[in-house]
Amino acid sequence: MEATRHFVEVDGRRVFYRRMGRGPAVILIHGSPQSSRAVLAQAQACAAKGLCAIAPDTPGAGRSEPLQSPGPTSADYARALAAFADRLGLGRLALYGFHTGAATACTFASLFPARTAAVACDGLPAWTEGERASLLARYLPPFEPRWDGSHMTWAWSRMEEQTVFFPWYRPTADARMAYTVTPREGVHANCMDLLDAGDAYRAVYASAFTFRAQEWLPRLLAPALIASSLADPLCAHLRREPLRDRGAVFDTAAALLDACAAHLAQHPGEEAPAPVGSELRGFVPIGSEYIAWQRHGSPSAAGSDANSDSPARLRLQLHCAGGSGADFHPAAGPSLSIDLPGHGDSAEGWPQVPARLEDWADAIETACTSLELRNVDVVGAGLGAMVGNELLRRGKVNRCRELPAQIFDPAQASLGSLSLTPEWDGAHLVRAFRIARWERLFAPWNLRDPAHARRPHADLDPAAVHGRAVSLLKAHDRWLAGAAVEAAASSRACPPAR
């Protein structure tokens, strides 16, 4: 069973969530510094027991915008979760939370007992004051892009290290855990969650360290399963007050997952209503995959021109290979950006992207039809412009304006490995950052000589370079596939813009 993906606005904030199954509602709250992707197995288990699993990205994590209050606590995140549930029309519901999410779930159940049918806390913390002080002082260093990409090495090492030591900053024998080091795909997924959150990861993570179980557990009235797997470093907390005699230990994470789903199914909440989406952004299914879109200006695909009775033209923005819709600034009139297959928020899934320009255009044409876009002008860069010209040739758009773009032919690179597929040592993260920086200095970036120098060169601000690197990493080798199509299409005559 696949999860559907949705955006919604809650109190002026963007919130992303996944939904799987039908039946009574269960909200699943992930740990830090992760996203809702990390609780997909829990969603599968709940859906298999006849529940509707709803997994939001916590504010400041994944694709959700952060809270604006300084130093938010688990109570702030619990209230934000209640506002999210209100927006979705959820009444009485069940909750599952892992680590940071367990603290939020426990707090929610204590603050909103009438709305809580049951709660399952997987790894609820009960810190000593000494542990709390150490964690707050050392666990959450600022995340700041560096000009040389060294922050990418730190991110990989940080996420890898936490599968060996807890806390990760104390590599001693007594801090060593019994985990098998997470495979590179898992470390990469955690890294991408961290890179998506950026420095905002610290706020939500800190809420788990400031959480005090003794303040909330006495107020917990709903049927509660407080548990941990044997290998979890927080398993030892079940022997501490106030968790002592209230917790259960399971030999494996799989057994714990099944027990949590069974507990929540035994104490169901109210039936989940139909999904709620956003007029500003969302997803269009293309076969078994999804295309992400974001609207700016009027929420109508075709509004009224203030100086004419004719409908206003919609500006459709299509990015280059390795980019995303976030590359564009909002236009003056109604506009809509689409993340090409395998890119940006369309990156999840798409094991293979289209092999021919015509196939890329087919996907975007299908998305435009689903979104009922009319009277469209395309503004595109690189691959996006080529897709736009193909749509123009088919008579599907009014015109296509091409933005300057760097055309890079992977077949002519002669630089060794260009792959951004995850590697065991995280070398692909640094490689993405170096490519993003060289793109700003040379055109094409792989020809690093005076004849191909960009003068003046583009903005070298580390944050800007980092943003492009993250876009490249989301596309990973699908960037190379798109760049190859760009190079091939650029060598052919394109129809003139009209």
HELIX and SHEET records of a PDB file:
HELIX    1   1 SER A   36  VAL A   39  5                                   4    
HELIX    2   2 LEU A   40  ALA A   48  1                                   9    
HELIX    3   3 SER A   74  ARG A   87  1                                  14    
HELIX    4   4 THR A  100  LEU A  111  1                                  12    
HELIX    5   5 PRO A  113  ARG A  115  5                                   3    
HELIX    6   6 GLU A  129  ARG A  138  1                                  10    
HELIX    7   7 SER A  150  GLU A  161  1                                  12    
HELIX    8   8 ALA A  173  ALA A  175  5                                   3    
HELIX    9   9 ARG A  184  ALA A  197  1                                  14    
HELIX   10  10 GLY A  198  ALA A  200  5                                   3    
HELIX   11  11 TYR A  201  THR A  210  1                                  10    
HELIX   12  12 ALA A  213  TRP A  216  1                                   4    
HELIX   13  13 LEU A  217  ARG A  219  5                                   3    
HELIX   14  14 PRO A  233  ARG A  239  5                                   7    
HELIX   15  15 ALA A  253  GLN A  266  1                                  14    
HELIX   16  16 GLY A  325  ASP A  327  5                                   3    
HELIX   17  17 GLY A  344  SER A  346  5                                   3    
HELIX   18  18 LEU A  357  SER A  370  1                                  14    
HELIX   19  19 LEU A  383  ARG A  393  1                                  11    
HELIX   20  20 PRO A  410  GLN A  412  5                                   3    
HELIX   21  21 ALA A  427  GLU A  439  1                                  13    
HELIX   22  22 PRO A  450  HIS A  452  5                                   3    
HELIX   23  23 PRO A  462  ALA A  475  1                                  14    
HELIX   24  24 ASP A  477  SER A  490  1                                  14    
SHEET    1   A 8 THR A   4  VAL A  10  0                                        
SHEET    2   A 8 ARG A  13  MET A  20 -1                                        
SHEET    3   A 8 CYS A  52  PRO A  56 -1                                        
SHEET    4   A 8 ALA A  25  ILE A  29  1                                        
SHEET    5   A 8 LEU A  93  PHE A  98  1                                        
SHEET    6   A 8 THR A 116  ASP A 122  1                                        
SHEET    7   A 8 ALA A 224  SER A 229  1                                        
SHEET    8   A 8 GLY A 247  PHE A 250  1                                        
SHEET    1   B 6 ARG A 281  ILE A 286  0                                        
SHEET    2   B 6 GLU A 289  HIS A 296 -1                                        
SHEET    3   B 6 SER A 335  ASP A 339 -1                                        
SHEET    4   B 6 LEU A 314  LEU A 318  1                                        
SHEET    5   B 6 VAL A 376  ALA A 381  1                                        
SHEET    6   B 6 ARG A 399  LEU A 403  1                                        
END                                                                             
